Amino acid sequence: MHRLGVVLATMTVALSGGIACAAASDVPDAGRPTAERRLDTVGPIDSVIAISIDGLNPNAIRKLGRRGAPTLNKLIRQGATTLNARTELELTDTLPNHTGMVTGRRIEAATGGHGVTWNDDRRTPATVQAAAGHDVSSVFNVVHDAGGGTAVFASKTKFSLWERSWPDAIDTDVIVEDNKALVANFLGDLNNQTRSFRFLHLSAPDVAGHAKGFMGPAYLKAVTVTDRLVGKVVRAINSSPTLTGHTAIILTADHGGRGASHRAPNRPANYTIPFMVWGPDVRRGDIYAMNPTFSNPGRAQTTYADAPIRNGDVANLALDLLELTAVPDSEHDVVQDLTVLTAQPVSATG
């Protein structure tokens, strides 16, 4: 197992964001032979990349338009999208919502959630399982058990929680606080043909929002810079014979934000987020229109009894695209009926 997270995080602090590992190519080697399918899939997708843009208010995408956010607008035009998805209900903070993305669970442990209510680098509880008081599986476990490789690339050191929680299921764990350096590492990993699931976390909009205000000029500039980094990922996929036609992207956010903070979970600017799916055979258009069993919430916050599309749907949608079963004991999209493909294969749940 590739243990890079702690080393890279330490070097990042020491070097003020310098690249903390071997140099990585921006574009995978086009001369590599086409990879064999890593899982026993019937459909075209055998690799899923989940991208979370920390603090991405969907109004920033609207305000910047195609000129300021060309990649995000391209994903909207070419994929299944909503700019009206929801965070978890209890909190609009980074670590609780991201842990929901990979476990498919709500936050509150007492009602079956993952129990991660903090948003810092604390080591007690040391794991998600300790926070929940019981075993908590993840998308990484399901992919790993099916024979696929997994990787996490995060830009906040608090994500070391995941490697401690699922050490045997996360094959590579890279934490680099500088987003540009992190993406360079991520692009280098695209050469690894064993990967079936990668998670990429980009923090620049959230950092700018806390420093200068969400939806302010510095924040919008950070969204533009992040859009360019996502564009590098898309171009790398399109230029690689081992990835193009076989790789899907699920892009969302942990929370939005407006003004000084994103902490109040009952504010629409905080709980409203984008949710995009792009890749081979992905339908184009409004993802709610494709999925009448999911309810567009308008401006409402909604409860877990309602059925908006949430960032917590990432795990089981990714597994469904890979034709794998849902995360055990998960809640969000547990029956894997969030449909985004033009010809949806038979569900892994039967």
Steps between C-alpha positions, in 0.01 A plus 500: 500500500625842407527711814564857381245707689687587821830557322346727238300697753811560710709602200225729376502695825877517500528605138196731493318298243788369290465173312554228753567196288661391177420706192181401320414535135204724418371257238511120520724321253296473181722215387388261772297200386129503573437365850297189558178548692579500870156390615253268338293777341243474224477876436777726377606653834777331694650807666323768706651826622314683775596867520393720789555875470501620859258786558366522144187715496315416174424869454872547434468276194207709377676828568829401338331347194686320225781753496584480870417133555529330160560147631211496745271637232628233260414230752152653531447503123638150445369318804223448754488794736317695765607822669242432771632197687526488879762447767443277798226636724676531834812699409645697209863433591780338302593177676147391598369550146795338329474198726135478395609501136714189540279308747155586363387578856349798680707663774318426826625172647189443710286465186743286301745767388879495486541714813768738367381833640836676533687694235865502603806277540412348837606140557225411748284334381775354286276342236156528346412170666589640842284805434203290394539238771475219245647384172472747213584387150579726204519514124869416537419168671252393234732584210801341670309181582397477132864508393523867403763749608411817693666833573435819696651836405405767754610857571421513873688303762178408685437242226760277666196370691404290197830315474485419871141377460545285188874423486466180300254644247675825405800405289645848460440795732649834391452822695648818355358837601606679182225418248719536191759261643228260608354485150848438357521196727150394401578523128806285552285237667280479190776285352417234760271259318396318819281786621123463492412785737680824579389783727636851434437783747577861400492766772583836336147650491443416868837646601429820308146518638617485860774755434313752283133401500302243305378629161741795523761581230777288657262207539381522139862513383571184702205328330645597161842362596336179624303473177831499312632219719189293434554579132843336521338184634241497219765556233716223645206259481418600143861461389555155652395184312481315833257754653294661228175316441542313828511773769220693668526810718263577786551859616337661801578707811489465877320833548448838341543828681433872480667781687716414798401138564323181401433371850123550534346180358158664451617764251429426131838644396668240719295186434451549123771335291563374146495135397635404157564169324706486179632207300424234241128430448404765759179673398497876450267728689332558835571207728171551684307471173674165443410378848136564597546306825736777613331831588636840404473685834473853363646721774398270785756333723313166501528213749639150450144380447492708182698399194716776359830414338770531766878500504462179702381328180858497369600163646214287376472676165870434440453135594195472275698639207762233573216245529581424862260469792430788739709574808375269779254670739509825302198723450546739208406340165522163669278336237718662232210644304667834424508452122740696281589264212330492161472121522505420870644150559331255732543630855760328714233466769287289266 
